[in-house]
Amino acid sequence: MDVRMPGIDGIEATAQLARAGSRAKILMLTTFNLDEYVYHAMKAGASGFLLKDATSEQLTGAIRAVCAGETLLAPAITRRLIEDFCRGPAPGTTTDSAAGGLSEREREVVRLVATGLSNAEIAAKLYLSEATIKSHITRILAKLGLRDRVQIAVYAYEHGLVRAGHGAPPAARKQDPN
């Protein structure tokens, strides 16, 4: 399926097939080598992502791999993802310096701020009062030398406290403008 098609784009078509329970294996094929397309296509349920400059042998091999239940990315995309992955902190590790001396509860609040939740939503999730969450955020800002919630979110992503694509569902983020 192509990423860009008339009427409905390939990513949305893939998502609709997945929601309908289709067992079809989707291989995205496009000229657009953009991380955004790769991420959204794979999240929608595609089994592979290949660029249109692939050779006929690569295309045939990709179709066979996807039909066999494997996941496949174009070599250039794989290389870029690995480079990006290796630039960040090791998975599952958070050094004390990365966490800026935050307590485990404060790190938890940072992660939830980074997913786009409001103070009220964080309070409900952690079974705390909204005033307690505000106090945590004030201490976090002071400890990290930051100005606002946006800087907390950026800090969380830059220091590996959260990873892109592992946040709150899009509906939760859209409901709260803060």
N, C-alpha and C positions, 0 to 999 in steps of 0.2 A: 504494500500500500504506500502511496506517495504521501508525504507530509502535507503538501499543498495540492488540493484538488478543488474543482469547482463545486459549489454547493456546500459541502461539508468537508472539513479538512481531515486528513488521515488520522490524526491523533484523536479527534472527537469520534470518528467512525470506529476506531479501535476501542475506545472507552465504551461506546454503545454496545458493541459486540460483547465485550467482557461483562457489562452489566446484564445483558440478556442471557448470559450463561453459555455463550458460544464456546465450543472447544477448538475453534479455528486458531491456528498459530499464525501470528501476524509478523511479517518482516517489513519494517519501514525502509523505504528506498527514497532517497532525496539528494538534491545537489547542495542542500544547506547543512553545512558542518557546524551547527551551533549547539552548544551544551544545553541550552534551553529546550530545544526540540528533542534531543536525546532523553533528557530527564522526563519531560512530559509524555513522550511516547512510551517509555518503559514503565512509567507510573500508570499509564492508561491500560497497560497489559500487553504491549508488543513483546515479542520474543527475540527480536533482533533489530539492528539499525545499521544499514549499509548505505554508503554513498554511491551515487550514480556513476562515478568514475571507476567503479570496481570492474575487474575483468570478467569475462563470461564464466571463467572457471571459479572465480571468487563468488559470483552470484549463485552459480549452481551449488557450490559447497555450502553457502549460507542457507539456501533453501533446504538442502538435505539436513543440515545441522538443526535448523528450527523445527523441521518436521519430526526429527528424532527427539525433540523435547529439550534441546540445548538452547542456551542463550548466546547470542552473538552480537558483537559490536565491531564496526569497522576498525581496522588496525590503528588508524590515526586517532580515533576517538578513544580507544583503549589506552593508547600511550598517554594521551592528555589526561585522562582520568587517573591513571596511575601516578603521573607526575603531580597532579593536584593532591591526591591522597597522601603521597609521601611528603609533601611540603607541610602538612599539618602534624599535630601531635600523634603519637602512637594510639591506636584505638584502645579505649578503656582506661587511658591514663590521664590523670590531671595532676600536674605537679602543684606543690604548695605555691610556687611563684606564679603559676598560671591562674590559680584561684585567688591570688592576692591576699592570702591569709583569711579567707572567708570560712565561716563555719559550714558544716554540711547543710544545715537548714538554709543558710544564705545562698549557697551554691544552687540549692533546689529552687529558691525564689528566682535567682538569675536565669536558670534554665526556663522557668515558666514565663518570665518577662520576655525572654527571647522568642518564645513561641507565639507571642502576641496577646497573651491573656491580660485582662484588666486586674486591678487590685482586688476587686470583688470576686472575680473568677478564681484568682489564686487563693484567696482566703477560703472560698468554698472547697476548693480541691484539697487544701492542706488542713481543713477543719480548724482554721484560726480566724480571728477577727480581722476586719479590713484595717483597723488601726494598727494591729500587730504587723501586717504586711507592709504598711506605710513605714513603720519603724525599721523593719528589715531593709527596705529599699533605701531609706535615709542612711543607714549604716553602710550598706553596700556602696552607695555613691561616695561616701566619705573615705572608706577603706581603699577604693580603687581610684579615687581622684577623678570621678566622672561627674558630668553635669545633669544628665537626664536618662530616662528609660531607653531612649534610642541608643545612647552610648553603652548602656548595659547590654543591650541586645548585640550590638556590634562586638563588644568585648567577648561576649559568650561565644560567638561564632569564631572569632579570631583566635581564641585560646582553647578551642576544642571542648568547651563545656556543653555545646550542642552541635549537631551536624545538620546541614541543610536537608530538608525533606523528612525530618524526624520530629516535627513540631505538632502543634494542635491542628485538627482538621480545618480545612479552608473555611467552613461555615462559622467556626468559632472565631477565627481571625476577622471575618468580615463584619460580624455583629458589633464589635467594639472598636470605635474609631480611635481610641487612645492606644 
